[in-house]
Each structure stands twice: as structure tokens, then as C-alpha cells.
Amino acid sequence: MLLPSQNNLKSAEFLKIDWSAYKENMIGFVNEIHSITNDVLITSPNDFKGAYETISKLAI
């Protein structure tokens, strides 16, 4: 799952990823996917600070 952020927008466009389903509630969406699959891979090639903040929220 690509972290939705302005810094990752070019990557999303290049990969044709539509993050509209989870952009407004990334944490809830990750938790929902995790409850189904037991694994979620989060990538953020251009926004390390945003990734750190998001993963920190998930660790709570």
C-alpha cells in the first residue's frame, strides 16, 4: 500500500495507484486490510517522515 501524500504523488501517478479509497482514513484502512490478510506492506518512497508518523500511529 502506497502512503498517500503529496511527496508520493508522482509515484502513485506512475504506478496508476488510486488511493482515494483510503486517503482520508489510512489507519482505518490498514487495520481493515490487516484483519483480513494478517499482513500489510506499506511503502513510501518519497515521504519517510509521513511513513514514520503513520507507522507510529499503527503501533499504538
Buried (B, 14 or more C-beta within 10 A) or exposed (E): BBBBBEBBBEBBEEEEBEBEEBEEEBEEBBEEBEEEEEEBEEEBEBBEEBBEEBEEEEEE
